[in-house]
Amino acid sequence: MWNGDGTVEINGFRVYYTQVECVRRIFERHPETALNLRPKNQLVKNAYMNNLLDLIDITCLAPQEISEEELVDAENTLLDLVGVGFELDWLKKKLGGLCVKKKKMETRGARMRELDRMIVEQREVLLALEVERKNEENEAVSDSARLGFEDVV
């Protein structure tokens, strides 16, 4: 139902036209989402819905696109939404998955840096061995050369 202020009412929430598809999809896939919502004030409900949509946007980010601080804020927002009656187990699972991916990414990054450091060290060892081998080869060539008359006399 269209309202005069450019919003549409969906499941008791007034959302802007640009949010209609997202909100509909939330309620189609997760009809339990707002069944136990305690706030009745429309402005408060709309603010919570906006928080939910923002949280979903954050959860869609790639692990490298979000900071640890933003993840903590997202987890706190999720707790706030659950605290006022939203049923968001589905989103908690997705946000938890993002946290796990972020930790794995950081661990992999540290491991890759360690491997890079080890490769550099091994290249230095290899270079030193190649120099040592070249010196041995030069000495072997020198030792196997025939002496000239002038070298003997």
DSSP file with accessible surface (Angstrom, degrees, kcal/mol):
  #  RESIDUE AA STRUCTURE BP1 BP2  ACC     N-H-->O    O-->H-N    N-H-->O    O-->H-N    TCO  KAPPA ALPHA  PHI   PSI    X-CA   Y-CA   Z-CA
    1    1 A M              0   0  152      0, 0.0     8,-1.8     0, 0.0     2,-0.2   0.000 360.0 360.0 360.0 123.7    0.0    0.0    0.0
    2    2 A W  B     -A    8   0A 164      6,-0.2     2,-0.3     2,-0.0     6,-0.2  -0.547 360.0-155.7 -75.6 138.0    1.5    3.3   -1.1
    3    3 A N    >   -     0   0   30      4,-2.7     3,-1.4    -2,-0.2     4,-0.2  -0.748  29.0-110.6-107.6 162.0    1.6    6.1    1.4
    4    4 A G  T 3  S+     0   0   93     -2,-0.3    -1,-0.0     1,-0.3    -2,-0.0   0.656 111.3  65.4 -67.4 -13.2    1.7    9.8    0.6
    5    5 A D  T 3  S-     0   0   91      2,-0.1    -1,-0.3     1,-0.0     3,-0.1   0.238 121.2 -96.5 -97.3  15.3    5.3   10.1    1.8
    6    6 A G  S <  S+     0   0   41     -3,-1.4    11,-1.0     1,-0.3     2,-0.3   0.706  88.3 117.0  82.3  17.7    6.8    7.9   -0.9
    7    7 A T  E     - B   0  16A   6     -4,-0.2    -4,-2.7     9,-0.2     2,-0.4  -0.770  53.1-143.5-115.6 164.5    6.9    4.8    1.2
    8    8 A V  E     -AB   2  15A   5      7,-3.1     7,-2.9    -2,-0.3     2,-0.6  -0.960  18.7-126.2-123.8 142.4    5.2    1.4    1.0
    9    9 A E  E     + B   0  14A  73     -8,-1.8     2,-0.4    -2,-0.4     5,-0.2  -0.801  31.5 172.6 -94.0 124.5    3.9   -0.6    3.9
   10   10 A I  E >  S- B   0  13A  12      3,-3.0     3,-2.1    -2,-0.6    -2,-0.0  -0.983  70.8 -22.6-132.0 119.3    5.2   -4.1    4.1
   11   11 A N  T 3  S-     0   0  103     -2,-0.4     3,-0.1     1,-0.3    -1,-0.1   0.839 128.8 -47.8  50.3  39.0    4.4   -6.3    7.1
   12   12 A G  T 3  S+     0   0   16      1,-0.3     2,-0.4     0, 0.0    -1,-0.3   0.500 117.7 109.9  84.8   4.3    3.8   -3.3    9.3
   13   13 A F  E <   -B   10   0A   2     -3,-2.1    -3,-3.0    32,-0.1     2,-0.7  -0.919  62.1-139.5-113.2 136.6    7.0   -1.4    8.2
   14   14 A R  E     +B    9   0A  94     -2,-0.4     2,-0.3    28,-0.3    -5,-0.2  -0.861  32.8 174.2 -93.2 119.0    7.0    1.6    6.0
   15   15 A V  E     -B    8   0A   2     -7,-2.9    -7,-3.1    -2,-0.7     5,-0.1  -0.924  32.9-104.9-126.8 151.4    9.9    1.3    3.6
   16   16 A Y  E >>  -B    7   0A 133     -2,-0.3     3,-2.3    -9,-0.2     4,-0.8  -0.357  37.5-106.8 -70.5 156.4   11.0    3.4    0.7
   17   17 A Y  G >4 S+     0   0  161    -11,-1.0     3,-1.0     1,-0.3     4,-0.5   0.850 120.2  58.7 -52.5 -38.5   10.3    2.2   -2.8
   18   18 A T  G 34 S+     0   0  124      1,-0.2    -1,-0.3     2,-0.1     4,-0.3   0.703 108.6  46.1 -67.4 -17.1   14.0    1.4   -3.3
   19   19 A Q  G <> S+     0   0   37     -3,-2.3     4,-2.6     1,-0.1     5,-0.3   0.528  84.7  95.1-101.1  -6.9   13.8   -1.0   -0.3
   20   20 A V  H <X S+     0   0   11     -3,-1.0     4,-2.9    -4,-0.8     5,-0.2   0.902  84.8  46.6 -56.0 -50.5   10.6   -2.8   -1.2
   21   21 A E  H  > S+     0   0  104     -4,-0.5     4,-2.4     1,-0.2    -1,-0.2   0.914 113.8  48.4 -61.7 -43.0   12.2   -5.8   -3.0
   22   22 A C  H  > S+     0   0   64     -4,-0.3     4,-2.2     2,-0.2    -1,-0.2   0.940 114.2  45.3 -62.4 -46.8   14.7   -6.3   -0.2
   23   23 A V  H  X S+     0   0    0     -4,-2.6     4,-2.3     1,-0.2     5,-0.2   0.920 112.7  50.8 -66.8 -41.1   12.1   -6.2    2.5
   24   24 A R  H  X S+     0   0  107     -4,-2.9     4,-2.3    -5,-0.3    -1,-0.2   0.927 110.1  50.3 -59.7 -44.7    9.7   -8.4    0.6
   25   25 A R  H  X S+     0   0  108     -4,-2.4     4,-2.5    -5,-0.2     5,-0.3   0.889 107.4  54.1 -62.9 -39.4   12.5  -11.0    0.1
   26   26 A I  H  X S+     0   0   14     -4,-2.2     4,-2.6     1,-0.2    -1,-0.2   0.956 113.4  41.8 -57.6 -50.0   13.3  -10.9    3.8
   27   27 A F  H  < S+     0   0   14     -4,-2.3    -2,-0.2     1,-0.2    -1,-0.2   0.797 113.4  53.1 -73.8 -26.2    9.7  -11.7    4.8
   28   28 A E  H  < S+     0   0  139     -4,-2.3    -1,-0.2    -5,-0.2    -2,-0.2   0.927 119.9  32.9 -69.5 -44.7    9.3  -14.3    2.0
   29   29 A R  H  < S+     0   0  174     -4,-2.5    -2,-0.2     1,-0.2    -3,-0.2   0.774 135.4  25.5 -82.5 -29.1   12.4  -16.2    3.1
   30   30 A H    ><  +     0   0   45     -4,-2.6     3,-2.1    -5,-0.3    -1,-0.2  -0.588  63.9 167.9-136.4  71.8   12.1  -15.6    6.8
   31   31 A P  T 3  S+     0   0   78      0, 0.0     3,-0.5     0, 0.0     4,-0.1   0.744  76.3  63.5 -62.3 -20.1    8.5  -14.8    7.7
   32   32 A E  T >  S+     0   0   71      1,-0.2     3,-1.2     2,-0.1     4,-0.5   0.583  73.3 102.9 -78.2  -7.3    9.3  -15.2   11.4
   33   33 A T  T <  S+     0   0    0     -3,-2.1    54,-2.5     1,-0.3    -1,-0.2   0.825  96.2  14.2 -49.0 -47.5   11.7  -12.2   11.3
   34   34 A A  T >  S+     0   0   21     -3,-0.5     3,-1.4    52,-0.2    -1,-0.3   0.216  89.8 110.8-119.4  18.2    9.4   -9.6   12.9
   35   35 A L  T <  S+     0   0  130     -3,-1.2    -1,-0.1     1,-0.3    -2,-0.1   0.857  89.4  36.0 -61.8 -35.4    6.6  -11.7   14.5
   36   36 A N  T 3  S+     0   0   94     49,-0.6    -1,-0.3    -4,-0.5     2,-0.2   0.121  81.2 144.3-105.8  20.0    7.8  -10.9   18.0
   37   37 A L    <   -     0   0   11     -3,-1.4    48,-0.2     1,-0.1    -3,-0.1  -0.427  33.0-162.9 -65.1 126.9    8.8   -7.3   17.5
   38   38 A R        +     0   0  152     46,-2.7    -1,-0.1    -2,-0.2    47,-0.1   0.891  59.3  88.4 -83.0 -42.5    8.0   -5.3   20.6
   39   39 A P        +     0   0   25      0, 0.0    -2,-0.0     0, 0.0    45,-0.0  -0.339  45.3 179.3 -62.5 138.3    8.2   -1.7   19.4
   40   40 A K        +     0   0  162     -2,-0.0     2,-0.2     5,-0.0    -3,-0.0   0.605  47.7 106.3-110.5 -19.4    4.8   -0.5   18.1
   41   41 A N     >  -     0   0   93      1,-0.1     4,-2.7     2,-0.0     5,-0.2  -0.463  67.6-140.6 -65.8 127.5    5.8    3.1   17.2
   42   42 A Q  H  > S+     0   0   50     -2,-0.2     4,-2.6     1,-0.2   -28,-0.3   0.880  99.3  51.1 -60.9 -41.2    6.2    3.4   13.4
   43   43 A L  H  > S+     0   0  136      2,-0.2     4,-2.2     1,-0.2    -1,-0.2   0.913 112.2  46.9 -63.7 -41.0    9.2    5.6   13.5
   44   44 A V  H  > S+     0   0   59      2,-0.2     4,-2.5     1,-0.2    -2,-0.2   0.933 112.3  49.8 -66.0 -44.8   11.0    3.2   15.8
   45   45 A K  H  X S+     0   0   36     -4,-2.7     4,-2.5     1,-0.2    -2,-0.2   0.916 110.9  49.9 -59.8 -42.6   10.1    0.2   13.7
   46   46 A N  H  X S+     0   0   29     -4,-2.6     4,-2.5     1,-0.2    -1,-0.2   0.893 108.8  52.2 -64.1 -39.1   11.3    1.9   10.6
   47   47 A A  H  X S+     0   0   50     -4,-2.2     4,-2.2     1,-0.2    -1,-0.2   0.923 110.6  48.0 -63.0 -43.1   14.6    2.8   12.3
   48   48 A Y  H  X S+     0   0   57     -4,-2.5     4,-2.5     2,-0.2    -2,-0.2   0.897 110.1  51.9 -64.8 -39.2   15.0   -0.9   13.3
   49   49 A M  H  X S+     0   0    1     -4,-2.5     4,-2.8     2,-0.2    -2,-0.2   0.919 108.9  50.7 -63.4 -40.8   14.2   -2.0    9.7
   50   50 A N  H  X S+     0   0   58     -4,-2.5     4,-2.6     1,-0.2    -1,-0.2   0.904 109.7  50.8 -62.4 -39.3   16.8    0.4    8.4
   51   51 A N  H  X S+     0   0   69     -4,-2.2     4,-2.5     2,-0.2    -2,-0.2   0.910 110.2  50.2 -62.0 -41.5   19.3   -1.0   10.9
   52   52 A L  H  X S+     0   0    0     -4,-2.5     4,-2.4     2,-0.2    -2,-0.2   0.935 111.2  47.5 -62.6 -45.3   18.4   -4.5    9.6
   53   53 A L  H  X S+     0   0   16     -4,-2.8     4,-2.3     1,-0.2    -2,-0.2   0.908 112.3  49.8 -64.5 -39.6   18.9   -3.5    6.0
   54   54 A D  H  X S+     0   0   89     -4,-2.6     4,-2.3     2,-0.2    -1,-0.2   0.905 110.0  51.4 -62.8 -41.7   22.2   -1.9    6.8
   55   55 A L  H  X S+     0   0    3     -4,-2.5     4,-2.4     2,-0.2    -2,-0.2   0.898 108.7  50.5 -63.6 -39.8   23.3   -5.0    8.7
   56   56 A I  H  X S+     0   0   37     -4,-2.4     4,-1.4     2,-0.2    -1,-0.2   0.927 109.3  51.8 -63.9 -42.5   22.4   -7.2    5.7
   57   57 A D  H  < S+     0   0  101     -4,-2.3     4,-0.4     1,-0.2     3,-0.3   0.912 110.5  48.5 -59.0 -42.4   24.5   -4.9    3.4
   58   58 A I  H >< S+     0   0   52     -4,-2.3     3,-1.5     1,-0.2    -1,-0.2   0.915 107.9  54.2 -64.2 -41.3   27.4   -5.2    5.8
   59   59 A T  H 3< S+     0   0   22     -4,-2.4    -1,-0.2     1,-0.3    -2,-0.2   0.775 101.8  60.3 -65.9 -23.8   27.0   -9.0    5.8
   60   60 A C  T 3< S+     0   0  101     -4,-1.4    -1,-0.3    -3,-0.3    -2,-0.2   0.623  85.1 104.8 -77.5 -13.4   27.2   -9.0    2.0
   61   61 A L  S <  S-     0   0   61     -3,-1.5     5,-0.1    -4,-0.4    -3,-0.0  -0.284  79.5-108.7 -68.7 153.9   30.7   -7.4    2.1
   62   62 A A    >   -     0   0   29      1,-0.1     3,-2.0    39,-0.0     4,-0.4  -0.497  34.4-109.1 -75.1 151.7   33.8   -9.5    1.3
   63   63 A P  G >  S+     0   0   22      0, 0.0     3,-1.2     0, 0.0    -1,-0.1   0.848 118.9  53.8 -53.7 -35.5   36.0  -10.2    4.4
   64   64 A Q  G 3  S+     0   0  128      1,-0.2    -3,-0.0     3,-0.0    -2,-0.0   0.634 100.9  62.1 -76.4 -10.8   38.7   -7.8    3.2
   65   65 A E  G <  S+     0   0  119     -3,-2.0     2,-0.4     2,-0.1    -1,-0.2   0.466  98.0  64.3 -91.4  -2.0   36.2   -5.0    2.8
   66   66 A I  S <  S-     0   0    3     -3,-1.2     2,-0.2    -4,-0.4    -8,-0.0  -0.961  72.8-137.5-128.8 140.6   35.2   -4.8    6.5
   67   67 A S     >  -     0   0   49     -2,-0.4     4,-2.0     1,-0.1     5,-0.1  -0.475  28.2-111.4 -89.0 165.6   37.3   -4.0    9.5
   68   68 A E  H  > S+     0   0   69      1,-0.2     4,-2.4     2,-0.2     5,-0.2   0.898 120.1  54.2 -60.4 -40.4   37.3   -5.8   12.8
   69   69 A E  H  > S+     0   0  142      1,-0.2     4,-2.6     2,-0.2    -1,-0.2   0.907 107.1  49.8 -62.1 -42.4   35.6   -2.7   14.4
   70   70 A E  H  > S+     0   0   91      2,-0.2     4,-2.4     1,-0.2    -1,-0.2   0.876 109.4  52.2 -65.3 -35.6   32.9   -2.8   11.8
   71   71 A L  H  X S+     0   0    4     -4,-2.0     4,-2.6     2,-0.2    -2,-0.2   0.917 109.6  48.6 -65.7 -42.0   32.3   -6.5   12.5
   72   72 A V  H  X S+     0   0   66     -4,-2.4     4,-2.4     2,-0.2    -2,-0.2   0.931 112.0  49.4 -62.6 -44.0   32.0   -5.8   16.2
   73   73 A D  H  X S+     0   0   80     -4,-2.6     4,-2.5     1,-0.2    -2,-0.2   0.906 110.6  50.8 -60.5 -41.5   29.6   -3.0   15.5
   74   74 A A  H  X S+     0   0    2     -4,-2.4     4,-2.6     2,-0.2    -2,-0.2   0.916 109.5  49.7 -63.8 -42.5   27.6   -5.4   13.3
   75   75 A E  H  X S+     0   0   80     -4,-2.6     4,-2.3     1,-0.2    -1,-0.2   0.906 111.6  49.3 -63.5 -39.4   27.4   -8.0   16.0
   76   76 A N  H  X S+     0   0   76     -4,-2.4     4,-2.3     2,-0.2    -2,-0.2   0.898 110.1  50.6 -66.0 -40.5   26.2   -5.4   18.5
   77   77 A T  H  X S+     0   0   41     -4,-2.5     4,-2.6     2,-0.2    -2,-0.2   0.921 109.1  52.0 -62.1 -42.6   23.6   -4.2   16.1
   78   78 A L  H  X S+     0   0   12     -4,-2.6     4,-2.6     1,-0.2     5,-0.2   0.935 109.5  49.1 -59.7 -44.7   22.4   -7.8   15.6
   79   79 A L  H  X S+     0   0  110     -4,-2.3     4,-2.4     1,-0.2    -1,-0.2   0.895 110.3  51.4 -62.2 -40.0   22.2   -8.2   19.4
   80   80 A D  H  X S+     0   0  103     -4,-2.3     4,-1.1     2,-0.2    -1,-0.2   0.922 110.9  47.8 -61.4 -44.9   20.2   -5.0   19.6
   81   81 A L  H ><>S+     0   0    0     -4,-2.6     5,-2.2     1,-0.2     3,-0.6   0.911 113.0  47.3 -65.0 -41.9   17.7   -6.1   16.9
   82   82 A V  H ><5S+     0   0   68     -4,-2.6     3,-1.7     1,-0.2    -1,-0.2   0.900 106.5  60.7 -64.3 -37.2   17.3   -9.5   18.6
   83   83 A G  H 3<5S+     0   0   43     -4,-2.4    -1,-0.2     1,-0.3    -2,-0.2   0.764 103.4  49.0 -62.7 -26.1   16.8   -7.7   21.9
   84   84 A V  T <<5S-     0   0   23     -4,-1.1   -46,-2.7    -3,-0.6    -1,-0.3   0.364 132.8 -84.9 -97.7   6.2   13.7   -5.9   20.6
   85   85 A G  T < 5S+     0   0    4     -3,-1.7   -49,-0.6     1,-0.3    -3,-0.2   0.415  77.2 142.3 114.9  -3.0   12.2   -9.0   19.2
   86   86 A F      < -     0   0    2     -5,-2.2     2,-0.8   -50,-0.1    -1,-0.3  -0.490  45.4-139.2 -69.3 141.6   13.6   -9.7   15.7
   87   87 A E        +     0   0   72    -54,-2.5     3,-0.2   -55,-0.3   -52,-0.1  -0.892  39.1 155.8 -99.8 104.3   14.2  -13.4   14.9
   88   88 A L     >  +     0   0    1     -2,-0.8     4,-2.9     1,-0.1     3,-0.3  -0.070  19.9 127.8-128.2  35.6   17.5  -13.3   13.1
   89   89 A D  H  > S+     0   0  116      1,-0.2     4,-2.2     2,-0.2     5,-0.2   0.899  79.0  55.7 -57.7 -38.4   19.1  -16.7   13.5
   90   90 A W  H  > S+     0   0   47      1,-0.2     4,-1.5     2,-0.2    -1,-0.2   0.893 111.7  41.9 -61.6 -39.3   19.5  -16.8    9.7
   91   91 A L  H  > S+     0   0    4     -3,-0.3     4,-3.0     2,-0.2     5,-0.2   0.873 109.9  57.0 -78.7 -34.8   21.4  -13.5    9.7
   92   92 A K  H  X S+     0   0  129     -4,-2.9     4,-2.7     1,-0.2    -2,-0.2   0.908 107.0  50.7 -60.0 -41.1   23.4  -14.4   12.8
   93   93 A K  H  X S+     0   0  169     -4,-2.2     4,-2.1    -5,-0.2    -1,-0.2   0.925 112.2  45.9 -62.7 -44.7   24.6  -17.5   10.9
   94   94 A K  H  X S+     0   0  141     -4,-1.5     4,-2.0     2,-0.2    -2,-0.2   0.907 113.6  48.3 -66.6 -42.1   25.7  -15.4    7.9
   95   95 A L  H  X S+     0   0    3     -4,-3.0     4,-2.2     2,-0.2    -2,-0.2   0.911 110.4  52.2 -65.9 -39.2   27.4  -12.8   10.0
   96   96 A G  H  X S+     0   0   30     -4,-2.7     4,-2.4    -5,-0.2    -2,-0.2   0.899 107.5  52.9 -61.4 -39.9   29.2  -15.5   11.9
   97   97 A G  H  X S+     0   0   31     -4,-2.1     4,-2.6     1,-0.2    -1,-0.2   0.892 107.4  51.3 -62.1 -39.1   30.3  -17.0    8.6
   98   98 A L  H  X S+     0   0   11     -4,-2.0     4,-2.5     2,-0.2    -2,-0.2   0.917 109.0  50.9 -64.5 -41.4   31.7  -13.6    7.6
   99   99 A C  H  X S+     0   0   22     -4,-2.2     4,-2.4     2,-0.2    -2,-0.2   0.917 110.9  48.7 -61.3 -43.6   33.6  -13.4   10.9
  100  100 A V  H  X S+     0   0   77     -4,-2.4     4,-2.8     1,-0.2     5,-0.2   0.931 111.6  49.0 -63.4 -44.5   35.1  -16.9   10.3
  101  101 A K  H  X S+     0   0  133     -4,-2.6     4,-2.7     1,-0.2    -1,-0.2   0.899 110.2  51.9 -61.7 -40.4   36.1  -15.9    6.7
  102  102 A K  H  X S+     0   0   19     -4,-2.5     4,-2.4     2,-0.2    -1,-0.2   0.931 111.3  46.4 -62.5 -45.7   37.7  -12.7    8.0
  103  103 A K  H  X S+     0   0  113     -4,-2.4     4,-2.7     2,-0.2    -2,-0.2   0.922 113.7  48.8 -63.4 -43.6   39.8  -14.6   10.6
  104  104 A K  H  X S+     0   0  109     -4,-2.8     4,-3.1     1,-0.2     5,-0.2   0.903 110.5  51.6 -61.5 -41.7   40.8  -17.3    8.0
  105  105 A M  H  X S+     0   0   60     -4,-2.7     4,-2.5    -5,-0.2    -2,-0.2   0.921 111.4  46.4 -62.0 -43.6   41.8  -14.5    5.6
  106  106 A E  H  X S+     0   0   77     -4,-2.4     4,-2.3     2,-0.2    -2,-0.2   0.916 113.8  48.6 -65.5 -41.0   43.9  -12.8    8.3
  107  107 A T  H  X S+     0   0   98     -4,-2.7     4,-2.6     2,-0.2    -2,-0.2   0.925 112.7  48.0 -64.5 -44.3   45.5  -16.2    9.2
  108  108 A R  H  X S+     0   0  152     -4,-3.1     4,-2.9     2,-0.2    -2,-0.2   0.896 109.7  53.4 -62.7 -40.2   46.2  -17.0    5.6
  109  109 A G  H  X S+     0   0   17     -4,-2.5     4,-2.3    -5,-0.2    -2,-0.2   0.931 110.4  46.4 -60.8 -43.6   47.7  -13.5    5.1
  110  110 A A  H  X S+     0   0   47     -4,-2.3     4,-2.3     2,-0.2    -2,-0.2   0.916 113.5  49.2 -64.6 -42.2   50.1  -14.1    8.0
  111  111 A R  H  X S+     0   0  136     -4,-2.6     4,-2.7     1,-0.2    -2,-0.2   0.908 110.1  50.8 -64.7 -40.6   51.0  -17.5    6.7
  112  112 A M  H  X S+     0   0  114     -4,-2.9     4,-2.7     2,-0.2    -1,-0.2   0.909 109.8  50.2 -64.7 -39.7   51.6  -16.2    3.2
  113  113 A R  H  X S+     0   0  161     -4,-2.3     4,-2.3     2,-0.2    -1,-0.2   0.914 111.0  49.6 -63.8 -39.8   53.9  -13.5    4.6
  114  114 A E  H  X S+     0   0   72     -4,-2.3     4,-2.4     2,-0.2    -2,-0.2   0.921 111.6  48.4 -63.9 -43.6   55.8  -16.1    6.6
  115  115 A L  H  X S+     0   0   65     -4,-2.7     4,-2.6     2,-0.2    -2,-0.2   0.909 110.1  52.1 -63.6 -40.6   56.1  -18.3    3.5
  116  116 A D  H  X S+     0   0  100     -4,-2.7     4,-2.3     2,-0.2    -1,-0.2   0.917 109.7  49.3 -60.0 -43.1   57.3  -15.2    1.5
  117  117 A R  H  X S+     0   0  108     -4,-2.3     4,-2.4     1,-0.2    -2,-0.2   0.930 111.6  49.0 -62.5 -42.0   60.0  -14.5    4.2
  118  118 A M  H  X S+     0   0   76     -4,-2.4     4,-2.7     1,-0.2    -2,-0.2   0.889 109.3  52.4 -65.7 -38.1   61.1  -18.2    4.1
  119  119 A I  H  X S+     0   0   76     -4,-2.6     4,-2.6     2,-0.2    -1,-0.2   0.927 108.9  49.8 -63.0 -44.3   61.3  -18.1    0.3
  120  120 A V  H  X S+     0   0   71     -4,-2.3     4,-2.1     1,-0.2    -2,-0.2   0.937 111.8  48.7 -60.3 -45.0   63.5  -15.0    0.4
  121  121 A E  H  X S+     0   0   82     -4,-2.4     4,-2.2     1,-0.2    -2,-0.2   0.921 112.0  48.5 -60.8 -43.8   65.8  -16.7    3.0
  122  122 A Q  H  X S+     0   0  122     -4,-2.7     4,-2.9     1,-0.2    -1,-0.2   0.870 108.8  53.3 -67.6 -34.1   66.0  -19.8    0.8
  123  123 A R  H  X S+     0   0  170     -4,-2.6     4,-2.8     2,-0.2    -1,-0.2   0.895 108.4  50.5 -64.9 -38.9   66.8  -17.8   -2.2
  124  124 A E  H  X S+     0   0  123     -4,-2.1     4,-2.4     2,-0.2    -2,-0.2   0.916 111.8  47.4 -64.7 -41.7   69.7  -16.1   -0.3
  125  125 A V  H  X S+     0   0   74     -4,-2.2     4,-2.4     2,-0.2    -2,-0.2   0.934 112.9  49.1 -63.2 -44.7   70.9  -19.6    0.7
  126  126 A L  H  X S+     0   0   96     -4,-2.9     4,-2.5     1,-0.2    -2,-0.2   0.919 110.2  50.8 -61.8 -43.3   70.7  -20.8   -2.9
  127  127 A L  H  X S+     0   0  106     -4,-2.8     4,-2.3     1,-0.2    -1,-0.2   0.927 110.1  49.6 -61.3 -43.0   72.5  -17.8   -4.2
  128  128 A A  H  X S+     0   0   58     -4,-2.4     4,-2.5     1,-0.2    -1,-0.2   0.905 111.2  49.7 -63.2 -40.4   75.3  -18.3   -1.6
  129  129 A L  H  X S+     0   0   94     -4,-2.4     4,-2.8     2,-0.2    -1,-0.2   0.895 109.3  51.6 -65.2 -39.5   75.5  -22.0   -2.7
  130  130 A E  H  X S+     0   0  110     -4,-2.5     4,-2.4     2,-0.2    -2,-0.2   0.915 110.8  48.0 -64.3 -40.4   75.7  -21.0   -6.4
  131  131 A V  H  X S+     0   0   78     -4,-2.3     4,-2.4     2,-0.2    -2,-0.2   0.934 112.6  48.9 -64.3 -44.9   78.5  -18.6   -5.6
  132  132 A E  H  X S+     0   0  116     -4,-2.5     4,-2.4     1,-0.2    -2,-0.2   0.918 111.7  49.3 -61.4 -42.3   80.4  -21.3   -3.6
  133  133 A R  H  X S+     0   0  164     -4,-2.8     4,-2.7     2,-0.2    -1,-0.2   0.913 109.6  51.2 -63.8 -41.5   79.9  -23.8   -6.4
  134  134 A K  H  X S+     0   0  107     -4,-2.4     4,-2.7     1,-0.2    -2,-0.2   0.917 110.0  50.1 -62.9 -40.5   81.2  -21.3   -9.0
  135  135 A N  H  X S+     0   0   84     -4,-2.4     4,-2.5     2,-0.2    -1,-0.2   0.917 111.0  49.0 -62.9 -42.7   84.3  -20.7   -6.8
  136  136 A E  H  X S+     0   0  109     -4,-2.4     4,-2.6     2,-0.2    -2,-0.2   0.907 111.2  50.2 -62.4 -41.4   84.8  -24.5   -6.6
  137  137 A E  H  X S+     0   0   79     -4,-2.7     4,-2.5     2,-0.2    -2,-0.2   0.928 110.3  49.5 -63.1 -44.1   84.5  -24.8  -10.3
  138  138 A N  H  X S+     0   0   85     -4,-2.7     4,-2.4     1,-0.2    -2,-0.2   0.911 112.7  47.1 -62.0 -41.7   87.0  -22.0  -10.9
  139  139 A E  H  X S+     0   0  109     -4,-2.5     4,-3.0     2,-0.2    -1,-0.2   0.895 110.9  52.2 -67.2 -38.9   89.5  -23.6   -8.5
  140  140 A A  H  X S+     0   0   57     -4,-2.6     4,-1.8     2,-0.2    -2,-0.2   0.915 110.7  47.2 -63.6 -41.4   88.9  -27.0  -10.2
  141  141 A V  H  X S+     0   0   88     -4,-2.5     4,-0.7     2,-0.2    -2,-0.2   0.933 113.9  48.3 -64.2 -42.3   89.6  -25.5  -13.6
  142  142 A S  H >< S+     0   0   85     -4,-2.4     3,-0.7     1,-0.2    -2,-0.2   0.913 112.3  48.2 -65.1 -41.9   92.7  -23.8  -12.2
  143  143 A D  H 3< S+     0   0  131     -4,-3.0    -1,-0.2     1,-0.2    -2,-0.2   0.797 112.2  49.4 -69.6 -27.8   94.0  -27.0  -10.5
  144  144 A S  H 3< S+     0   0   94     -4,-1.8    -1,-0.2    -5,-0.2    -2,-0.2   0.524  86.5 108.9 -92.7  -1.2   93.5  -29.0  -13.7
  145  145 A A  S << S-     0   0   61     -4,-0.7     2,-0.2    -3,-0.7    -3,-0.0  -0.408  74.1-112.3 -76.1 146.7   95.3  -26.7  -16.0
  146  146 A R        -     0   0  234     -2,-0.1     2,-0.3     1,-0.1    -1,-0.1  -0.497  30.0-119.0 -73.5 145.8   98.6  -27.7  -17.4
  147  147 A L        -     0   0  126     -2,-0.2     2,-0.1     1,-0.1    -1,-0.1  -0.677  24.9-132.5 -84.2 143.0  101.6  -25.7  -16.2
  148  148 A G     >  -     0   0   33     -2,-0.3     4,-1.5     1,-0.1     3,-0.3  -0.384  27.9-101.0 -88.1 168.9  103.6  -23.9  -18.8
  149  149 A F  H  > S+     0   0  154      1,-0.2     4,-2.4     2,-0.2     3,-0.4   0.920 124.4  51.9 -55.1 -43.8  107.4  -24.0  -19.1
  150  150 A E  H  4 S+     0   0  156      1,-0.2    -1,-0.2     2,-0.2    -3,-0.0   0.828 105.4  55.5 -66.4 -30.5  107.6  -20.6  -17.4
  151  151 A D  H  4 S+     0   0  114     -3,-0.3    -1,-0.2     1,-0.2    -2,-0.2   0.822 113.3  41.8 -70.6 -30.3  105.5  -21.8  -14.5
  152  152 A V  H  <        0   0  105     -4,-1.5    -2,-0.2    -3,-0.4    -1,-0.2   0.876 360.0 360.0 -84.1 -41.3  107.9  -24.8  -13.9
  153  153 A V     <        0   0  123     -4,-2.4    -5,-0.0    -5,-0.2    -3,-0.0  -0.047 360.0 360.0 -81.2 360.0  111.2  -23.0  -14.3
